[in-house]
Amino acid sequence: MPNDTVRKRRQSRIADSTSPDTWVDDELTDCDFKDERLGKRFRALLAQLSSSPGDSIPLVCQDWANTKAAYRFFDNDRVSEVEILGGHFRATRDRASATSGPILVMHDTTEFTYKREDMEAVGKTRINIAGAYRDGMPRYITACGILMHSSLAVTTEGLPLGLTAIKFWSRKKFKGTNALKKKINPTRVPIEEKESIRWLENLKQSTALLAVPQRCVHIGDRESDIYELFCAAQDAGTQFLLRTCVDRLAGDGDHTIATEMAEVDCKGMHRIEVRDRHGNTSDAVLELKFRRVLVQPPLYKQGRYPALELTVLHATERGKPRDREPIDWKLITNLPVTSRAAAIEKLQWYALRWKIETFHKILKSGCQAEQSKLRTAERLVNLLATFCILSWRIFWLTMLNRATQKAKATLAFTPLEIDILNRLAPERQPGSSRSPTLQSCLIQLARLGGYLNRASDPPPGNIVIWRGMSRLTDIAIGFAIGTENVGN
């Protein structure tokens, strides 16, 4: 039987693995639930879900009592995405405050599709064409699901700091937008009556949360080309960099942006590496054009919104590439662009927009968010909000290995997890007292998920990270139980 000193040391190691100083508690410190018991239940639930990303609620909860408690939590009228994500939003703000330089806020919309007999309990997302009838008429089906518009803060190095705003909604009925366009110009409809208002709301919420509007650069795809969004950013004192698809009036209103940009000479060339759908890489040479332009609001809104002086940046690929569409980016921003270097910097920032698409992919593929059997929109929204925190954690660990080289392992792991990962490392020297680095721990975590770490392998991705997280949890539980039972 071990002596008291050894036993105390083992008990201390077990305590370290369940101490409040874990990522779950750090992320939920500022959560503000109406009942303290709900906060405790959510902490336990998030820890359980993080132990095995992608598995069902019964599987991660392990028994009926915990499973029933989880279902009751998601069905509780006093629980909403506001309480679930409140602590994470504030943690994002703290991480952003600890960084320097611009904070890129990526905005995008995604949808989660479910198969339900009672479609009304969840809601609808869109109408799809599913083949045709025998007479040739198209057959329409209505998709059941939930839409989510999210905003993700990212450093210029690509490290995701966390969510800054989120909106969930579904549609009870469709308004016949295409038919409506035949009767009224969509630009006449106030933005407050459109779903597009979510872009403005998330921009304002994200800017207010981070509290440094001059550091924020809001980035969106062509869906974000909304004149009211330009004005909202100007009013908030923040910056935006958006991909445009509307050829707006420019100058005195007697010509368009395209006409003015056609007169601009090429200001420089930029070579980038492009990967096609098959994973093949090739070089693309971009011609860069940029100019400061006075942009006019839509005709029917000129009495409500002012003209804005903005920078238009065009990046057009020379030649016609094989097996892919040529690059043709038309960006609009309120940031100054006066040189080739500044133009390249803005292109690099916009290229990071795929980060939010990766975040959505982790939600669907890693957390299996579309496999849930919960029956109502309220329950699904609470589950999706919980998965958002877990998905950010997976994404953050993946990118941390690429963005940070000298950080301590305690930034991402508990002492017990560090000890286990160090013991499992194949290159570990017996008796070595050297503390493992964060990078070595992340590589070993990826190895647990199937990463081979060959010299020619790219950095580990999200899939091996979430597999490794699940295996590490199982090993840690076994290690803790074994250590506790030694000597009994």
C-alpha positions in Angstrom: 0.0 0.0 0.0 1.4 3.4 -0.9 2.3 5.8 1.9 0.3 8.9 2.7 2.5 11.2 0.7 2.1 9.2 -2.5 -1.6 8.9 -2.0 -2.0 12.7 -1.4 0.0 13.4 -4.6 -2.3 11.1 -6.6 -5.4 12.6 -5.1 -4.1 16.0 -6.0 -3.5 15.0 -9.6 -7.1 13.7 -9.8 -8.4 17.0 -8.3 -6.4 19.0 -10.9 -8.3 17.2 -13.7 -11.7 18.4 -12.3 -10.8 21.7 -10.8 -12.8 24.8 -11.7 -9.9 26.1 -13.7 -10.9 24.3 -16.9 -11.9 25.7 -20.2 -15.6 25.0 -19.5 -15.6 27.2 -16.4 -13.4 29.9 -18.1 -15.9 30.0 -20.9 -19.0 30.1 -18.7 -17.8 32.4 -15.9 -20.1 35.2 -16.9 -23.1 33.2 -17.8 -26.3 34.7 -16.3 -29.0 32.1 -15.9 -32.2 33.0 -14.0 -31.6 30.1 -11.7 -28.2 29.1 -10.4 -29.1 25.4 -10.8 -29.5 25.9 -14.5 -26.0 27.3 -14.7 -24.6 24.3 -12.9 -26.6 21.9 -15.1 -25.3 23.7 -18.2 -21.7 23.5 -17.0 -22.1 19.7 -16.5 -23.8 19.3 -19.8 -21.2 21.2 -21.8 -18.4 19.2 -20.2 -20.2 15.9 -21.0 -20.8 17.0 -24.7 -17.2 18.1 -25.0 -16.0 14.7 -23.9 -17.4 13.1 -27.0 -18.2 15.5 -29.8 -20.7 14.2 -32.3 -22.3 11.6 -30.1 -25.9 11.6 -29.1 -27.1 13.0 -25.8 -27.9 9.6 -24.3 -24.4 8.3 -25.2 -22.6 11.3 -23.6 -24.8 11.4 -20.5 -24.5 7.6 -20.0 -27.5 7.1 -17.7 -31.2 8.0 -17.7 -31.0 10.5 -14.9 -28.4 12.7 -16.7 -30.1 12.2 -20.1 -33.5 13.3 -18.7 -31.8 16.3 -17.0 -30.3 17.3 -20.4 -33.6 17.1 -22.2 -35.3 19.1 -19.5 -32.6 21.8 -19.7 -33.1 22.2 -23.5 -36.9 22.3 -23.0 -36.8 24.8 -20.1 -38.7 28.0 -20.7 -36.2 29.9 -18.7 -33.3 28.9 -20.9 -32.5 30.5 -24.3 -29.5 31.0 -26.5 -29.0 34.4 -24.8 -28.2 32.8 -21.5 -26.3 29.9 -23.1 -24.0 32.1 -25.1 -23.7 35.1 -22.8 -20.6 33.8 -21.0 -18.9 32.8 -24.3 -19.5 36.2 -25.8 -17.8 37.9 -22.8 -14.9 35.4 -23.0 -14.5 36.3 -26.7 -14.3 40.0 -25.7 -11.6 39.2 -23.2 -9.6 37.2 -25.7 -9.9 40.0 -28.2 -8.8 42.5 -25.6 -5.6 40.5 -25.1 -4.7 40.7 -28.8 -3.3 43.6 -30.8 -4.1 44.7 -34.3 -7.4 44.5 -36.2 -10.1 42.1 -35.2 -11.8 40.5 -38.2 -15.5 39.8 -37.6 -16.8 37.2 -40.1 -20.5 37.2 -40.8 -22.4 34.4 -42.6 -25.7 32.5 -42.7 -26.1 28.7 -42.7 -29.1 26.4 -42.3 -29.7 23.2 -40.4 -32.1 20.7 -42.0 -34.2 18.1 -40.2 -36.7 15.5 -41.1 -39.8 15.9 -38.9 -43.4 14.8 -39.3 -44.6 17.9 -37.4 -42.8 20.5 -39.5 -44.6 23.4 -37.8 -43.0 22.6 -34.5 -39.6 23.4 -36.0 -40.2 25.7 -38.9 -39.3 25.9 -42.5 -36.2 27.2 -44.3 -36.8 27.1 -48.1 -38.7 25.5 -50.9 -36.7 23.1 -53.1 -37.4 21.5 -56.5 -37.3 17.7 -56.1 -37.7 16.3 -59.6 -40.8 16.5 -61.7 -44.2 14.9 -62.0 -45.2 12.7 -65.0 -46.6 15.7 -66.8 -43.3 17.5 -66.5 -44.4 20.0 -63.9 -41.7 20.6 -61.2 -42.3 19.0 -57.8 -41.7 21.3 -54.9 -40.8 20.2 -51.3 -40.5 22.4 -48.3 -37.4 22.0 -46.2 -37.8 21.7 -42.4 -35.1 23.4 -40.3 -33.5 26.4 -38.6 -31.5 29.2 -40.1 -28.5 30.7 -38.2 -26.7 33.9 -38.8 -23.4 34.0 -36.9 -20.5 36.4 -36.3 -17.1 35.0 -35.6 -14.1 37.1 -34.3 -10.8 36.1 -35.9 -7.3 37.5 -35.7 -5.4 38.5 -38.8 -3.4 35.3 -38.3 -6.5 33.2 -38.6 -7.0 32.3 -34.9 -10.8 32.2 -34.0 -11.4 34.2 -30.8 -15.0 33.2 -30.5 -18.5 34.2 -31.4 -19.7 37.8 -31.0 -23.3 37.6 -32.1 -25.8 35.0 -33.3 -29.4 34.9 -34.6 -31.6 31.9 -35.0 -34.9 31.9 -36.9 -37.2 29.8 -39.1 -40.1 30.6 -41.4 -43.8 29.7 -40.7 -44.7 30.5 -44.3 -43.1 31.9 -47.4 -44.0 35.4 -48.6 -43.7 34.7 -52.3 -40.6 36.9 -52.8 -40.3 36.2 -56.5 -44.0 37.1 -57.0 -43.6 40.2 -54.9 -40.8 41.5 -57.1 -43.2 41.7 -60.0 -45.3 44.2 -58.1 -42.8 46.2 -56.1 -39.1 47.1 -56.2 -37.4 45.2 -53.2 -35.4 48.4 -52.5 -38.6 50.1 -51.5 -39.2 47.7 -48.7 -37.7 49.0 -45.4 -34.7 47.0 -44.1 -36.6 46.5 -40.8 -39.2 44.4 -42.6 -36.6 42.1 -44.2 -34.6 39.1 -42.9 -31.5 41.1 -44.0 -31.9 43.1 -40.8 -29.9 40.4 -39.2 -26.7 41.7 -40.8 -27.2 45.1 -39.2 -28.1 43.6 -35.8 -25.1 41.4 -35.7 -22.8 44.2 -36.8 -24.1 46.4 -34.0 -24.0 43.7 -31.4 -20.5 42.6 -32.3 -19.2 46.1 -32.3 -20.8 46.9 -28.9 -19.5 43.7 -27.4 -15.9 44.1 -28.4 -16.1 47.8 -27.4 -13.2 48.8 -29.8 -15.1 49.8 -33.0 -11.9 51.3 -34.6 -10.2 47.8 -34.4 -13.1 45.8 -35.9 -13.3 45.0 -39.6 -16.6 43.3 -40.5 -16.3 40.9 -43.4 -19.1 39.3 -45.4 -19.9 37.7 -48.8 -22.1 39.0 -51.6 -25.2 38.6 -49.4 -23.9 41.4 -47.2 -23.9 43.9 -50.0 -26.6 46.1 -48.3 -26.4 49.8 -48.3 -28.0 50.1 -44.9 -25.2 47.9 -43.6 -22.6 50.4 -44.9 -24.4 53.2 -43.1 -24.8 51.2 -39.9 -21.0 50.6 -39.9 -20.3 54.3 -40.4 -22.7 55.3 -37.6 -21.0 52.8 -35.3 -17.5 54.1 -36.1 -16.3 50.7 -37.3 -14.9 49.3 -40.6 -16.2 46.8 -43.1 -14.9 44.8 -46.0 -17.6 43.2 -48.1 -17.9 41.5 -51.4 -20.3 43.4 -53.7 -22.7 42.2 -56.3 -24.7 45.4 -57.0 -23.5 47.9 -59.5 -24.4 51.0 -57.5 -24.7 54.6 -58.7 -21.5 56.5 -58.2 -20.3 60.2 -58.3 -23.2 62.5 -59.0 -25.5 59.6 -59.9 -25.0 59.8 -63.6 -22.9 56.7 -63.8 -22.2 53.4 -61.9 -19.3 52.0 -60.0 -18.5 49.6 -62.9 -18.2 52.5 -65.3 -15.8 54.4 -63.0 -13.7 51.3 -62.3 -13.4 50.6 -66.0 -11.4 53.8 -66.3 -8.9 52.8 -63.5 -5.6 51.5 -64.6 -4.1 48.3 -63.1 -2.3 49.3 -59.9 -0.3 46.1 -59.5 -0.2 42.3 -59.8 -0.5 39.7 -57.0 0.3 36.0 -57.3 -1.6 33.5 -55.1 -1.9 29.8 -54.8 -5.4 28.4 -55.6 -6.8 25.0 -54.8 -9.6 23.5 -57.0 -12.4 21.2 -55.9 -10.2 18.1 -56.4 -7.4 19.5 -54.2 -5.1 20.4 -57.0 -3.1 23.6 -56.6 -2.1 26.1 -59.2 -0.9 29.7 -59.3 -3.2 32.6 -60.2 -2.1 36.1 -61.1 -4.5 38.8 -60.1 -4.8 42.3 -61.5 -5.5 44.9 -58.8 -7.6 48.0 -59.2 -8.7 50.3 -56.5 -10.2 53.8 -56.2 -12.0 56.0 -53.7 -15.6 56.4 -55.0 -18.6 58.4 -53.9 -21.3 55.8 -53.7 -25.0 56.8 -53.9 -27.8 55.0 -52.0 -30.5 53.3 -54.0 -32.9 55.7 -55.7 -35.8 55.0 -53.4 -33.7 55.5 -50.3 -31.8 58.6 -51.1 -34.0 60.7 -48.8 -33.2 58.4 -45.9 -29.5 57.6 -46.3 -26.5 59.8 -47.3 -24.0 59.2 -50.0 -20.8 57.5 -48.7 -17.2 57.9 -49.8 -15.9 54.3 -50.0 -13.0 52.3 -51.5 -13.7 49.9 -54.3 -11.2 47.1 -54.8 -11.2 44.7 -57.8 -9.0 41.6 -58.1 -9.4 39.9 -61.4 -7.5 36.8 -62.5 -5.5 37.0 -65.8 -6.2 34.3 -68.3 -8.7 31.4 -68.1 -7.8 28.7 -65.7 -8.6 25.0 -66.2 -11.1 23.1 -64.1 -12.2 26.1 -62.1 -13.9 29.5 -62.4 -11.5 32.5 -62.7 -11.1 34.6 -59.6 -13.1 37.9 -59.8 -13.4 39.6 -56.4 -15.2 42.9 -56.2 -14.8 44.3 -52.7 -16.1 47.5 -51.1 -14.8 49.0 -47.9 -14.6 52.2 -45.9 -10.9 51.5 -45.2 -8.3 53.4 -47.1 -6.5 51.6 -49.9 -3.7 53.7 -51.4 -1.1 51.2 -52.4 -0.6 47.7 -53.8 0.5 46.5 -50.3 -2.7 47.8 -48.7 -4.8 46.2 -51.4 -3.1 42.8 -50.9 -3.6 43.1 -47.1 -7.4 43.6 -47.7 -7.5 40.6 -50.0 -5.8 38.5 -47.4 -8.3 39.6 -44.8 -11.2 38.7 -47.1 -9.7 35.3 -47.9 -10.0 34.5 -44.2 -13.8 34.6 -44.6 -13.7 30.8 -45.1 -13.0 30.5 -41.4 -16.7 31.0 -40.6 -17.6 28.4 -43.2 -15.2 26.0 -41.5 -16.9 26.8 -38.2 -20.3 25.9 -39.7 -18.8 22.7 -41.1 -17.6 21.6 -37.6 -21.1 22.3 -36.3 -22.6 19.9 -38.8 -19.9 17.3 -39.3 -18.1 17.3 -36.0 -21.0 17.9 -33.6 -23.6 16.3 -35.9 -26.0 19.1 -35.2 -28.4 18.0 -38.0 -28.7 14.5 -36.5 -30.5 15.6 -33.3 -34.0 14.2 -32.7 -35.3 17.1 -30.6 -38.7 17.9 -31.8 -39.2 21.7 -31.3 -37.4 24.8 -32.6 -36.8 26.0 -29.0 -35.1 22.8 -27.9 -33.0 22.7 -31.1 -31.9 26.3 -30.8 -30.7 25.7 -27.2 -28.8 22.6 -28.4 -27.3 24.5 -31.4 -26.2 27.3 -29.1 -24.4 24.8 -26.9 -22.8 23.2 -29.9 -21.6 26.6 -31.1 -19.3 26.8 -28.0 -18.0 23.3 -28.5 -17.4 23.9 -32.2 -15.5 27.0 -31.4 -13.3 25.1 -29.0 -12.5 22.4 -31.6 -11.7 25.1 -34.2 -9.6 27.1 -31.7 -7.5 24.1 -30.8 -7.0 23.3 -34.4 -5.8 26.8 -35.3 -3.9 27.3 -32.1 -1.3 24.8 -33.3 -0.7 27.0 -36.4 -0.9 30.5 -34.9 0.9 30.1 -31.6 4.4 28.6 -31.2 5.6 29.6 -27.8 2.5 29.4 -25.6 2.4 27.2 -22.5 0.4 23.9 -22.7 -1.7 25.1 -19.8 -3.4 27.5 -22.2 -5.4 24.7 -23.6 -5.1 21.6 -21.3 -5.4 20.7 -17.6 -2.3 19.4 -15.7 -3.7 15.8 -16.0 -4.3 16.1 -19.7 -0.7 17.5 -20.2 0.7 14.6 -18.2 -1.2 12.0 -20.2 -0.3 13.6 -23.6 3.3 13.8 -22.5 3.4 10.1 -21.5 1.8 9.1 -24.8 4.3 11.0 -26.9 6.5 8.5 -28.9 9.5 10.8 -28.8 9.4 11.3 -25.0 12.7 10.4 -23.3 12.3 8.3 -20.1 13.0 10.3 -17.0 12.9 13.6 -18.9 11.7 16.5 -16.7 11.3 18.9 -19.6 7.8 20.4 -19.7 5.9 19.7 -22.9 5.0 22.6 -25.1 1.6 23.6 -26.3 2.5 22.6 -29.8 3.7 19.1 -28.8 0.5 18.5 -26.8 -1.7 19.6 -29.7 0.3 17.3 -32.1 -0.1 14.4 -29.6 -3.9 15.1 -29.3 -4.1 15.0 -33.1 -2.2 11.7 -33.1 -4.9 10.2 -30.8 -7.4 11.2 -33.5 -5.4 9.4 -36.3 -2.9 12.1 -37.3 0.3 10.5 -38.6 2.6 13.5 -38.2 4.8 12.6 -41.2 7.2 15.2 -42.5 5.1 15.8 -45.6 1.7 16.0 -43.7 0.0 19.3 -43.4 -0.9 20.6 -39.9 -3.7 18.6 -38.2 -7.2 19.5 -39.1 -10.5 19.7 -37.2 -11.5 16.0 -37.7 -8.4 14.5 -36.0 -8.7 17.2 -33.2 -12.3 16.3 -32.3 -11.5 12.5 -32.5 -8.4 13.1 -30.3 -10.5 15.1 -27.7 -12.9 12.1 -27.4 -10.0 9.6 -26.9 -8.2 11.9 -24.5 -11.3 12.1 -22.3 -11.6 8.3 -22.1 -7.9 7.9 -21.3 -8.1 10.6 -18.6 -11.1 8.9 -16.9 -9.4 5.6 -16.9 -6.2 7.2 -15.6 -8.0 9.0 -12.8 -10.0 5.8 -11.8 -6.8 3.7 -11.9 -4.8 6.2 -9.8 -7.6 6.5 -7.3 -7.9 2.7 -6.8 -4.2 2.0 -6.5 -3.5 0.6 -3.0 -7.1 -0.2 -2.2 
